[in-house]
Amino acid sequence: MTAIFHVSDTLWVLIDWTDDFDAMLDTLEARAAAGDQHSADTRLLIDQQLAYLQRLTTPPTDETPTLKRVRQSRRHPIWRVAHPYRPGIAVRTIVWFPDAEHVVVALFANDKAQMGDVFYDSAGTRADQIIDRWLRERNTP
């Protein structure tokens, strides 16, 4: 699934994600529509994170409170997108920048608030696998 966000008159950012991430977004929307406030809050935070990514004009080189490197990755330089503190909810989106015009959503933590930092212990390995699959699907080395 690819979402194209118009950032300026000269820059387009392509945000690509897996079918699994797309299905998760659909599930969150359905639960939110049924009145689940946690799902509605989670979906809002994801949308805000994607909007943050679309405002980037270049791939990151420096860490910020919102965007930090995930050092547990072995093969691909991945970054985590976070949001300001909210009690009881911690949404983390793991992304990879294959080039200056694209970002790939590689992984998502719906409720890191309960998982804590153990999420990052496997985030690198799981993200690498998803990125490798994404590359194979596009026949990219």
N, C-alpha and C positions, 0 to 999 in steps of 0.2 A: 504494500500500500504506500503510495506516495502522496504527500500533501504539498502543494505549491503555495508558498506565501509570498505575496508581493511586498517587498521591503521598501523599495524606492523606485524611482524611474529607471534606474540602471542595474539594480541588483535583485535577483530572485534567489531565494533560499529554498532548496528542495529538502523536505524532511521526509525520510523514508522509514518505514517500519514493517515489521513482520505481520503476517496474518494473525498470529497469536496475540500481538499487541492490539491489533484492530478488534479482535473478538473481545478482549478484555475491556476496551473502550465501550463497545456495544453493551456488554454486561453491566458496566457501571451506569451507563445511560438508562438502561431498563430499570435497574434497581432504584436509581434516583427518581425516575418517573413514577415509580411505585411508592415513593415517600421515604426511601432510605436516605437519611441526611448524611451519614458517613460517606456513602457512595457519591452523593452530590458534591460534598466537600472535596473528595478525592479527585473527581472529574474536573472540578474547578481548578485545583492545584496543578493537575496535568496540563490543562489548557494554558495556565499561566506560564508553566515551564516551557511549553512549546512556543508560546509568544515570545518569551525571553530569547530562545534560540533563534527565532526568526529575526530578531533585532540585531543579532551579531553581524558585523560587517566582514570579519575575518575569523578563521578558526582561532580558538584561544591559544595563548602561549603562557599567560599568567593566570594564576588562580584568583578567584574572587570568593566571597561568601556564598554566592549562588552556584558557581561553577568551579569544581576542583578535579584534579587528576585522580584516577583510581589506579594506584600503583600496583595492585595485585594482578593486573593484566600482564600476560606474558608476551603476546604477539602483536597486539594492537593498542595504540595509545587511546584509552577511553577516559571519559570524563563523567562526573556525576552532576546532575542538576538538582538543586535543593530549593527549598522555600524557607521563608522566615519561620521561626518557631511558632507552632500551634499546639496547644495541649492535646495529647492523645492521637495525633496524626503526624506522620512523617513520610511523605511521598518522595521517593528518589527515582530519577530517570537516568539511566546509564546510556551515554551516547558516544558515537565515534564520528570523526570528521574525516572522510576519505579524501576530500579536496576542499577548495575554498568556497564551493557553491553548494555543498551537500552536507547533511548531517543524517546519520542513521541512528534511530532509537534501537539500541541493542538489548536493553533489559529494563525492568521496572520493578520497584519494590512498593507494593501497595501499602504496607503497614510496617515500615521500618521502626516505628515507635515501639512496637512490641518485640521486634527481632533484635534491635540494637545493632552493634557493629558486626555481629556474626554475618550479616548480609554481605559485607565486603569480602569475607573469607572465600566465598565462592563466586563473587560477582565477576572477577576477572576471567576465570575459566569459562563460565557460562557465556559471558559476552563474547569472548574470543570464538567460541563455537558458533554463536549466532552470526557474527560478522563473517566468519569463514563460509557459512552456508549462504549468506547474502551475496558474497563474492562469487561463489560457485554458480548460483542462480543467474548471475549476470555475466558469467564467463569472464570474470576479471581475475587476473593473477594476484 
